[in-house]
Amino acid sequence: MEEMKIEQTQSKKRKYNHEEDDDMMMGFSMEDQLNQDLLEKVLSWLPTSSFYRSRSVCKRWNSVAESASFRLACQQVPTRDPWFFMVHNSHLDQSIVFDTSQSNWKHLNNKRPRRNPEIEQQSELTTDSSSSSRKNDLIPVAASGGLVCFRSTGSGVFLVSNPVTGASRELPVLPATAQKQNIHAIAMNSSSKQSYRLVLVSGELPNLAVSVYESGKDCWEEEIKLKSQKAEGKAAEGGDEDDSSEAAGGGGGDEVLYFLSKTGDVVATNMQRSPSKQYSSVIAVKNGEEIIYFLSSSGTVVACNLAKETFFEYPRMLPVCYEYSIDVVECRGEMLVVVLSEFLETASLRVWRFSEEDKEEKDRTWRQIAVMPPYMSHELYGKKADINCVGSGNEELMICVNSSKVSRYLMCDLETNGWTELPKCVVDGKPKEFMSAFSFEPRIEARV
């Protein structure tokens, strides 16, 4: 780390009196000349990690963090460089993030949310899991703004936490009807810095329903039943609304097929995802309408329009009998898909977007917008790796590549098609292996 040194020089015109200057400086400091409002505005623009280090400068700076006016000043900062909240399946009690502003790993001590003791005790009575697993059963499932949402694998309760401050809030229990259904997607949307929405998509294709939690009201709204966009169009034209498998969208349902891989293994087409990413989904706003995207168990992308209360299944990217790993991300306000596949004895990692702006439906298709250099992707050939990806809201994606043979973390710049591999995160002399990540802005003022 470089140190900045300010050298004092003597004027040639008159002799510099050091003793006199030292006496004057004893009664003067720049901090004393700053009023509280100006000091808070200056500190609010510091990177979050830098601000926490600066709190050790003096008591006055340390007290700023608890000031309500300082939090208001932080709200005026439009964006902050994202942090990635990393997920390690066997160490759910640890909070490790990657700071993109300083390109390093950070351990958030004692910032992990804890369950309500009453609910935890009730969960212990209704589950046969070991005591060690009960203590650490909160897994991150969604993130937005400065918040991360956790879900208890035992009781199913949701908690929303600010990873920077450690503040957390336990959400009301889901309505009984929603608890009984299979959850496909969990996503968060922070439309403002004072409130957020948690959106759940449940049911089975083509019978999907949406449950929405509003933080401002602190309650779950009435469940919304979704209709197939294609079936709705047929009904408007006088056709049968539930005609054939098209009622399920563009993929013809969610059946499981089995096939032989190139190595002779039996492979199922239904996707097996890590617990933290089994609800992998994103929210994007198009023309003022919230749309939640998620992957069906067969690997197709499903879009649920919350305003129109409809859903649509996108065309499949690759044939069913084809080995690949896929994930959906949100970046630059649009939905993108990342695919890791193998072909002709090499591996390929590509980013795709769907060209919905084309007027003719026949011209709407998946188009490649970024591709990993072959010399990097070829190293993944034969590793049977799974990818878990997350967008940072600007031009960058983080991609976690994992298998029993490989563990890599990559950043992709969509604007330049630049690919960078992140350094290993070493804790107690051993490298950590993360399964996935969630992107959030490190905001001290974010309320749960």
C-alpha positions in Angstrom: 0.0 0.0 0.0 1.4 3.4 -1.0 1.7 6.1 1.6 1.1 9.7 0.7 3.7 12.1 2.2 3.4 15.9 2.2 6.8 17.5 2.3 7.2 20.9 3.9 9.4 23.4 2.1 10.9 26.7 3.3 10.2 29.9 1.5 13.3 31.6 0.0 12.0 35.0 0.9 11.7 34.6 4.6 12.7 32.1 7.2 10.0 29.6 8.3 9.3 29.5 12.0 8.4 25.9 12.9 7.8 26.5 16.6 5.3 29.3 15.9 3.5 27.2 13.4 3.3 24.2 15.8 1.7 26.5 18.5 -0.9 27.6 16.0 -1.7 24.1 14.9 -2.2 22.9 18.5 -5.5 24.9 18.6 -6.6 24.2 15.1 -7.8 21.2 13.2 -9.8 20.9 9.9 -12.3 18.6 11.6 -13.2 21.4 14.1 -14.0 23.8 11.2 -16.4 21.4 9.6 -20.0 21.7 10.8 -21.8 18.4 11.4 -23.9 18.5 8.2 -20.9 19.1 6.0 -18.9 16.3 7.8 -21.7 13.9 7.3 -22.0 14.7 3.6 -18.3 14.2 3.1 -18.2 10.9 4.9 -21.4 9.6 3.1 -19.5 9.6 -0.2 -16.7 7.3 1.1 -16.8 3.7 0.0 -18.6 1.7 2.7 -15.5 -0.3 3.8 -13.5 3.0 3.9 -16.1 4.6 6.1 -16.0 1.8 8.7 -12.2 2.1 8.9 -12.5 5.9 9.3 -14.7 5.4 12.4 -11.5 4.7 14.4 -10.2 8.2 13.7 -12.0 9.9 16.6 -15.1 9.7 18.7 -16.9 12.3 16.5 -16.5 10.3 13.3 -17.5 7.1 15.1 -20.8 8.7 16.3 -21.7 9.8 12.7 -22.8 6.2 11.8 -25.6 6.4 14.3 -26.9 9.8 13.1 -30.2 9.9 11.3 -29.1 12.8 9.2 -26.0 10.9 8.1 -28.3 8.1 6.8 -30.3 10.7 4.9 -27.0 12.0 3.4 -26.1 8.4 2.4 -29.5 8.1 0.5 -28.4 11.0 -1.8 -25.5 8.8 -3.1 -27.2 7.4 -6.3 -25.2 4.1 -6.6 -22.5 2.2 -4.9 -20.1 -0.4 -6.3 -21.7 -3.8 -5.6 -20.6 -6.4 -3.1 -21.2 -10.1 -3.8 -22.5 -12.1 -0.9 -21.0 -15.5 -1.3 -22.7 -18.8 -0.5 -20.8 -21.8 1.0 -23.1 -24.8 1.4 -21.3 -26.2 4.5 -20.6 -22.9 6.3 -24.0 -21.2 6.4 -23.0 -19.2 9.5 -20.2 -17.3 7.8 -20.7 -14.1 5.8 -18.0 -13.5 3.2 -18.3 -10.9 0.4 -16.3 -9.8 -2.6 -15.9 -6.0 -2.7 -15.8 -4.9 -6.3 -14.6 -1.4 -5.5 -11.4 -2.7 -3.8 -11.3 -6.1 -5.6 -10.8 -8.1 -2.4 -12.6 -10.5 0.0 -14.1 -9.4 3.2 -15.4 -11.3 6.2 -18.5 -9.7 7.8 -18.1 -10.6 11.5 -21.3 -11.2 13.4 -23.5 -9.8 10.6 -25.4 -13.1 9.9 -29.1 -12.8 10.8 -30.5 -15.1 13.5 -33.9 -16.6 13.7 -36.6 -15.7 16.2 -36.0 -18.0 19.2 -39.7 -19.0 19.4 -39.8 -20.1 15.8 -36.5 -21.9 16.1 -37.8 -23.8 19.1 -41.0 -24.7 17.2 -38.8 -25.9 14.3 -36.8 -28.1 16.6 -40.0 -29.9 17.7 -41.2 -30.5 14.2 -37.9 -31.7 12.5 -35.6 -34.6 13.0 -32.5 -32.7 11.8 -29.4 -32.5 14.0 -28.9 -29.6 16.3 -25.9 -28.3 14.3 -27.9 -28.0 11.1 -30.8 -26.3 12.9 -28.6 -23.5 14.1 -27.4 -22.7 10.6 -30.4 -23.4 8.4 -30.7 -19.9 7.0 -29.7 -19.7 3.3 -29.7 -16.6 1.1 -32.4 -16.8 -1.6 -32.6 -13.3 -3.0 -31.1 -9.8 -2.9 -31.9 -6.3 -4.0 -30.6 -2.8 -3.2 -28.8 -3.0 0.1 -30.7 -6.1 1.4 -30.4 -9.8 1.3 -33.3 -12.2 1.9 -32.8 -15.5 3.8 -35.0 -18.5 4.1 -35.1 -21.1 6.8 -34.7 -24.6 5.4 -36.5 -26.0 8.4 -39.5 -23.7 9.0 -39.6 -21.9 5.7 -39.7 -18.5 7.4 -38.1 -15.5 5.6 -35.7 -13.0 7.1 -34.5 -9.8 5.4 -31.1 -8.5 6.5 -28.7 -5.6 5.9 -25.4 -7.5 5.6 -23.4 -4.3 6.4 -25.1 -3.3 9.7 -26.4 -6.7 10.7 -30.0 -5.4 11.1 -32.6 -8.1 10.3 -36.3 -8.5 10.2 -38.4 -11.6 10.3 -41.3 -11.5 7.8 -44.8 -12.7 8.6 -45.6 -16.3 7.9 -46.9 -17.1 4.4 -50.6 -17.7 4.0 -51.6 -21.4 4.5 -52.5 -21.8 0.8 -49.1 -20.6 -0.4 -47.2 -22.8 2.2 -48.7 -25.9 0.6 -47.4 -25.2 -2.9 -44.0 -25.9 -4.5 -42.0 -22.7 -4.8 -40.3 -22.1 -8.1 -38.9 -18.6 -7.7 -38.0 -16.0 -5.0 -37.0 -12.5 -6.1 -36.7 -9.1 -4.4 -37.3 -5.6 -5.9 -36.3 -2.4 -4.1 -38.1 0.2 -6.1 -37.3 2.8 -3.5 -34.6 3.0 -0.8 -37.3 2.9 1.9 -39.3 -0.1 0.9 -39.0 -3.4 -1.0 -41.1 -6.3 -2.4 -40.5 -10.0 -2.0 -42.1 -12.0 -4.8 -42.7 -15.8 -4.8 -43.8 -17.9 -7.8 -45.4 -21.3 -6.8 -47.5 -24.1 -8.2 -46.8 -26.4 -11.2 -46.8 -25.4 -14.8 -49.2 -24.3 -16.2 -51.0 -23.6 -12.9 -48.8 -20.8 -11.4 -49.5 -18.4 -8.6 -47.7 -15.3 -7.2 -47.4 -14.2 -3.6 -46.1 -10.7 -2.9 -44.8 -9.3 0.4 -44.9 -5.5 0.8 -42.5 -4.1 3.4 -44.4 -0.8 3.7 -47.6 -2.7 4.7 -45.7 -5.6 6.5 -48.0 -8.2 5.1 -48.5 -10.7 2.2 -50.9 -9.6 -0.5 -53.7 -11.8 -1.8 -52.4 -14.6 -4.0 -52.5 -13.9 -7.8 -53.3 -16.7 -10.2 -51.4 -16.4 -13.5 -52.7 -17.3 -17.0 -50.7 -18.5 -19.9 -50.0 -15.6 -22.3 -50.5 -17.9 -25.3 -53.7 -19.4 -23.9 -55.0 -15.9 -23.2 -54.3 -14.9 -26.8 -56.1 -18.0 -28.1 -59.1 -17.2 -26.0 -59.3 -13.7 -27.4 -59.3 -15.1 -30.9 -62.1 -17.5 -30.0 -60.0 -20.6 -29.6 -59.8 -23.1 -26.7 -58.0 -21.5 -23.8 -56.5 -24.7 -22.6 -55.8 -26.3 -26.0 -52.9 -28.8 -26.1 -49.6 -28.5 -24.3 -49.2 -24.9 -25.5 -51.2 -23.8 -22.5 -48.0 -24.3 -20.6 -46.2 -21.7 -22.7 -43.6 -22.2 -25.4 -41.9 -25.3 -24.1 -44.7 -27.8 -24.0 -44.7 -28.5 -20.3 -42.1 -29.6 -17.8 -41.8 -33.3 -18.3 -38.6 -35.1 -17.3 -36.7 -37.0 -20.1 -33.7 -39.3 -19.7 -30.9 -39.8 -22.2 -27.3 -41.2 -22.4 -24.5 -38.7 -22.3 -21.3 -39.0 -24.4 -19.7 -40.8 -21.5 -22.5 -43.3 -21.2 -24.1 -41.8 -18.1 -27.9 -41.6 -17.7 -28.8 -37.9 -17.5 -32.2 -36.5 -16.6 -33.4 -33.3 -18.2 -34.8 -31.9 -14.9 -32.3 -29.5 -13.3 -30.6 -30.3 -10.0 -29.6 -27.0 -8.4 -27.8 -26.1 -5.2 -30.1 -25.2 -2.3 -29.2 -21.5 -2.5 -30.0 -21.3 -6.2 -33.0 -23.6 -6.5 -35.2 -20.5 -6.5 -32.9 -18.7 -9.0 -34.9 -15.8 -10.4 -34.6 -12.1 -11.3 -36.9 -9.1 -11.6 -36.7 -6.6 -14.4 -39.0 -3.6 -15.1 -40.1 -3.2 -18.8 -42.4 -0.4 -19.8 -43.3 0.2 -16.1 -44.3 -3.5 -15.6 -42.5 -5.9 -13.2 -41.5 -9.2 -14.8 -40.0 -12.0 -12.9 -37.9 -14.6 -14.8 -37.0 -18.0 -13.5 -35.8 -21.4 -14.8 -38.3 -24.3 -15.0 -37.0 -27.7 -13.8 -36.4 -28.6 -17.5 -34.2 -25.6 -18.1 -36.5 -23.3 -20.0 -36.9 -19.6 -19.0 -40.4 -18.6 -17.7 -41.5 -14.9 -17.5 -44.3 -13.8 -15.2 -45.8 -10.4 -15.9 -47.0 -9.2 -12.5 -49.0 -6.3 -14.0 -50.9 -8.4 -16.6 -51.0 -11.5 -14.4 -49.7 -13.7 -17.2 -46.7 -16.0 -17.8 -44.8 -17.0 -20.9 -42.3 -19.7 -21.5 -39.4 -18.8 -23.8 -38.2 -21.1 -26.6 -35.7 -23.6 -25.5 -32.1 -22.6 -26.2 -30.6 -26.1 -26.7 -32.1 -29.5 -27.5 -33.5 -31.4 -24.6 -31.0 -34.3 -25.0 -28.0 -32.0 -24.6 -25.8 -31.6 -21.5 -25.4 -28.1 -20.3 -25.7 -25.8 -17.3 -27.8 -22.6 -17.4 -28.7 -19.7 -15.2 -30.7 -16.5 -15.6 -29.5 -13.1 -14.6 -30.6 -9.4 -14.6 -28.2 -6.9 -15.9 -28.7 -3.4 -17.4 -32.4 -3.8 -16.6 -32.9 -6.8 -18.8 -33.0 -10.5 -18.5 -29.9 -12.5 -19.8 -29.1 -16.2 -19.8 -25.6 -17.7 -19.2 -25.0 -21.2 -20.7 -22.0 -23.6 -20.2 -22.1 -26.3 -22.8 -19.7 -28.8 -24.4 -19.4 -29.5 -28.1 -16.7 -31.0 -30.3 -14.4 -31.9 -27.3 -14.3 -28.4 -25.9 -16.4 -26.3 -23.5 -18.1 -23.0 -24.3 -19.4 -20.3 -21.8 -21.7 -17.8 -23.5 -24.1 -15.0 -22.5 -27.4 -14.6 -24.5 -30.3 -12.2 -24.7 -33.7 -12.7 -26.3 -34.4 -10.2 -29.2 -38.0 -9.2 -28.1 -37.7 -5.9 -29.9 -38.1 -7.5 -33.4 -41.6 -6.9 -34.8 -42.0 -10.2 -36.4 -42.4 -13.1 -34.0 -40.4 -15.4 -36.3 -37.4 -13.1 -36.0 -37.4 -13.2 -32.1 -34.7 -15.5 -31.0 -31.8 -15.9 -28.6 -28.7 -13.9 -29.6 -25.2 -14.1 -28.2 -23.8 -11.0 -26.6 -20.7 -12.3 -24.9 -18.5 -15.3 -25.0 -15.6 -16.5 -22.8 -12.3 -16.8 -24.7 -11.7 -20.4 -25.8 -8.4 -20.8 -24.0 -10.3 -20.1 -20.7 -13.4 -22.1 -21.4 -11.6 -25.1 -22.7 -10.2 -25.7 -19.2 -13.8 -26.5 -18.1 -14.2 -29.4 -20.6 -15.0 -32.7 -19.0 -15.3 -31.1 -15.5 -19.2 -31.7 -15.3 -19.4 -28.2 -13.9 -22.5 -26.3 -12.8 -22.7 -22.5 -13.1 -24.5 -20.0 -10.8 -24.5 -16.4 -12.0 -25.6 -13.0 -10.8 -25.7 -9.6 -12.4 -24.4 -6.5 -10.6 -26.9 -4.1 -12.1 -24.4 -2.4 -14.4 -22.3 -4.1 -17.1 -20.8 -6.9 -15.0 -21.7 -10.5 -14.2 -20.2 -12.8 -11.6 -20.1 -16.5 -12.6 -19.4 -19.2 -10.1 -18.2 -22.5 -11.8 -18.3 -25.5 -9.5 -17.9 -29.3 -9.6 -15.9 -31.9 -7.8 -13.0 -31.1 -10.1 -13.1 -27.3 -10.4 -14.0 -24.2 -8.5 -13.6 -20.8 -10.2 -15.1 -17.3 -9.9 -15.2 -15.1 -12.9 -16.2 -11.5 -13.7 -17.6 -10.7 -17.2 -17.7 -7.2 -18.5 -20.5 -7.2 -21.1 -19.5 -3.9 -22.6 -16.0 -5.0 -23.5 -16.4 -8.8 -23.4 -13.6 -8.8 -20.8 -13.3 -11.9 -18.6 -11.4 -11.8 -15.3 -10.8 -14.7 -12.9 -11.0 -13.6 -9.2 -8.4 -14.6 -6.7 -9.0 -17.5 -4.3 -10.6 -16.5 -1.0 -8.2 -18.0 1.7 -9.5 -18.4 5.3 -7.3 -20.0 7.9 -4.8 -21.0 5.2 -7.4 -22.9 3.1 -9.2 -21.7 0.0 -12.9 -21.3 0.3 -15.2 -22.9 -2.4 -18.4 -21.0 -3.0 -21.4 -22.4 -4.7 -23.1 -19.1 -5.7 -23.4 -15.4 -5.0 -25.9 -12.6 -4.6 -25.3 -9.0 -5.6 -26.2 -6.1 -3.3 -25.2 -2.5 -2.7 -23.4 -2.0 0.6 -25.7 0.7 2.0 -25.6 1.6 5.7 -29.0 3.3 5.4 -30.9 0.4 3.9 -33.8 -0.4 6.2 -35.1 -3.9 6.7 
